[in-house]
Amino acid sequence: MSPVSAIPAADSAVALAHFSTLLSFETDCADVHAALEERADPVSVDFVLLDVRSPALFARGHVPGAVNLLHGKIVASKLVEYPANTLFVTYCAGPHCNGATRAAIKLAQLGRPVKVMIGGITGWLDEGFQLAIASEA
């Protein structure tokens, strides 16, 4: 018996429920990229892409159309410009960073719909997608 099969797989019905539910919590870089590519204006997509890394990292490169807001700064007053049903998609540096999850928790606590973009910037670059660079002010 291998380490893979040592723990039996879940029943198919349980697996279906689990994996279907998983997609209600997360999206991936390819799906975000496709959504952004479908729209000429990144602001017109049906979600707000939230980069929760530091402003310095954001300035060095971020997903086009993303808004920079540290997870520690997510409060109701910062979200007033967005309708209550706005879907937020959070991301951070990558799989080694839990900032996107922390941001998702804060958004959920505020009653906001939220998903995490798995992979973060690392995943975005691994897919071969380009970053936007913040213009010098």
N, C-alpha and C positions, 0 to 999 in steps of 0.2 A: 504494500500500500504506500502510495506517495504522500508527501505533505499536502498535495492538492486535494486528494480524495480522502484523506484521513478524517476530515469533517465532511459529512454528506451534504450535498447541495440541498437547498430548501425545496420544498414542494413547489411545483410550477405555479400554482395559484398564488402562493405566498411570494414567490420571486416576481411574478407579474405585478402584484400590488406594490412591492418594494421599489422596483425599478421605475414603475409608472409614477409613483410618488416622488422619487428622487428628482425627476425632471421638473417638478413643480418648485423645487428648491434651488436648482442650478441650471445654468446654460453653459455653452462652451464658446471658445473664441471664434470658431468657424461660424456658429449661428449669429453671434454679435456682428462679425464682419459682414456676413450676408445681409443682415438687416441694415447695416450702415451703407452698404453698396447699393441696395435697392432705392435708397433715398439720395437725391442730389444734395440735400441739406441735412446734415446729421441731427439738427435740432428737430426735424420732422419725424423722427422715429418714434415708436410707441412706447419708449422707455427712456429713463434718464440713466446714463452710464456714469457711475460714481467712482472716481479714482480716489482711494483713501490713503494713498501714500503721501509723503511730505511734499510741500510745495516745491522744494528743490528738486526732488526726483521727478515730480510732475513736469517741471520746466525742462528737464533734460530729455524727456520723451514720454508720451502718453498715447493712449488709444484715441484716434481722432473723434472729436465730439464729446469727449469725457469732460466732466465737471470735477474739479478737485475739492474735496472736503474730507479732512482727517476724520477717522471714525470717532475720535474723542470730541469732535466739534459737532457731531450730529445731534441737533436739538430741534424741537418743533419750530422755533423762530427762524431757523435757517432753511426750512422747507415750505414756508408760507406761500411762495410763488408757484408751487406745484399743487395741482388739484389732488384731493385726498386719494383718488384711485390711481395716481401715477405709479407705474411700476419702476422701481429702482433696481439697477443691476450693479452690484459692487465688485470691485476687483482691487488687488494690491500687487505686490511684487511677484508672487507665484505660490507654488504648493508649499513652500517653506515658511509662508507668512500667513498669520491668521487674522490680519487686519480686515479682510473682506468679510469674514465670518463675524467679527466683532461689530462691523458696520451693519451687517444684516440683522444682527440681534437688536441693535439700537433702533433701526428702522421698524422692525417688527414690534418692538415695545411701543413705538409711536403710532402703531396701527397702520403702517404703510406696507403695501405689497412689495416684496423684495425677492430677488434671486442673486446668487453669487455666480460670477463668471469664473469657472474653474480654470486653473492654469495661470491666471493673472497676466502680467506683462511677460513673464517667462513663456507661458503658453502661446501668447500672441506672437512673440518673436519666433518661437519654434514652428508655428504655422507658416512663417514667411511673410507675415503682415507688417506693414510699415507703421512707425510711430509718428505722431505729430510732435513738433518741437514748439514750446511756448516762445512767442516772439519777444524780443528784448524790448522793454518799455523805456 
